[in-house]
């Protein structure tokens, strides 16, 4: 066998020694038995985007962190089956094992705490706050310390490992609970809880949708530090900023429209393609005779474009790093307003779907909604410092013409005074205009 080393700057002795070692390795026979062992003998399905892995040799179990699922899978290596799934914090990444105390330590990269798992029953018994953006973790068994790298603030957190005690020693291991969500679209109201049967809600482009969340916690409500709402789930766009591409539904689609309220930093209102504009009121602490103290968190979104049917998910964290991640039993669809051509025998009408006013003519241009019509009527009838003329009133109703009889302004006044319905006004104006 010929071994060639190019441009090595060694002394003659070092060169010959190195050359001999390399060639002896190259000429060594291949052990066929070892090669046969280096093969994949099984494939085990765990959670979504597995990252870290750690071995519990005493119990013959592997622990695997699932980044997207916010879980840890426990694998029995005797038969390569998943025997348990443990919910931890947001975006679990690294994992390390303290075998002396039978604890797994899981780094949650998105909400910054470390989850402590008691492997005797595979439950989370404590959470430990570390730096910003923790990733890797390593255990110093001699000094009983965990070391955690924090990628966002360039630090390493050192955790002194406490010995096991008779009690869990966990002050707060329970995540916040979403009691219900109150959804309002125009005059329609829906109150849903996570265990309700799914419902489908349809709204129109331009509609304002209000969602008020009612969240409780086992400790003080002041300890809730983060609440986010996510929708418009689609397959991840290739040009989407990866910083925002972290929120998935149970179909593994990415949320492209979301709002995040955070006590410790500025709120984040994100929309990938201009489908949604967001606004958020200030969360308030409220008392209830049944629930006790709860946090009421309002979100408001207005859709500027249509949206295919999508889920709505909610996330919340408390100060101890416990995380809530639920999907509302709601699918939301946003459609464009429809214009329907009525027959000649039908009068003008306001459609229930989209409040689009249409006329029995070939002109199918959709008119403004009722709120705009009322504004123009108030200007036309003298109820505003701004004035509108007859032509503008006719135009907003989808009619052609420049003038109307003076007495018709009384009809506008009666609508403003709620003595006359808008539909009755439209019918009368249409009749007069066609004479």
Secondary structure, 3 states (H helix, E strand, C coil): CCCCCCCCCCCHHHHHHHHHHHHHHHHCCCCHHHHHHCCCCCCCCCCCCEEEEEEECCCCEEEEEECCCCEEEEEECCCCEEEEEEECCCCEEEEEEECCCCEEEEEECCCCEEEEEECCCCEEEEEEECCCCEEEEEEECCCCEEEEEECCCCEEEEEECCCCCCCCCCCCCCCCEEEEEEEEECCEEEEECCCCCCEEEEEECCCEEEEEEEEECCCCHHHEEEEEEEEEEECCCCCCCCCCCCCECCCCCEEEEEEEEECCCCCEEEECCCCEEEEECCCEEEEECCCEEEEEEEEEEEECCCEEEEEEEEEEEECCCCEEEEEEEEEEEEECCCCCCCCCCCCCEECCCCCCEECCCCCCCCCCCHHHHHHHHHHHCCCCCCCCCHHHHHHHCCCCCCCCCCCHHHHHHHHHCCCCCHHHHHHHHHHHHCC
